[in-house]
Amino acid sequence: MNVIIHWMSFSRGYHKRENRTAQLVWESDGTTLSYEGQRIRISDFQIAAQRMVQDTEVLLNELIDNQ
């Protein structure tokens, strides 16, 4: 999330300088990002991160068991 916030801040400054509208913005509910009209809920990021950790643990365990 820190990286996303950093890039959003960077993008905001760039777009102000170029007089362009940002493509990635927080919606008013504070739990959803909007990117080019697509809504991305923060809970979806959390679920994806949890699945990646679980998948990585399974793969690491397989590597350790095969050695």
N, C-alpha and C positions, 0 to 999 in steps of 0.2 A: 504494500500500500504506500510505503514511503516513496518508492520510485514513481508510482502513478501520480502522487501529489507533487513531486518534484517536476515531472514533465508537464503537468497541468500548469504549474506556476511559470515555467519556462515558456510554454505555449502562449499563455495569457500575455506575457510581455512582448513576445514576437508579434502576436496578432494586433496588439495595440499599436506597435510601431508601424505595421504594414496596413493598418486600418482594415483588418479582415475580421470576420466572425470566427470564434473558436469552434472547433468541431467536437470537442470533448468537454462536456459541462456537467456539473452536479445538478440534479433535479431538486426541486424545492423540498422533497421529503427527506433529503440528506442520506438516503440509503441506496440511491440509484444514480448511475452515470448514464449519460446519453451521448452516444457517438454516432454522428451522421444519421440521427433519427432512430437508432436502435437503442433500446433500453437494456442496461446491464445492471442487475442487482448485485450489491456487494455480497450478499449471502451466496450467490453463485460462485464468486471468487473463492469464498471460504470452503465451499464444498469441493471445488476443483483442487484446491491446495491440499485438502485432507486426502483426497483420492490419490494425488500424486505422491504424497508421503507414504500412503499404504502400499501403492504399487512399487515404489522404490524399496521399501522394506522387504517386500516379497522377493524382488530381484536380487537384493543383497544377500538375503538368506539362501537363495538358490546358489549364488556364487560361492558362498562360504561352505555350503553343504557339498558342493562338487569338487572342492579342493582336497 
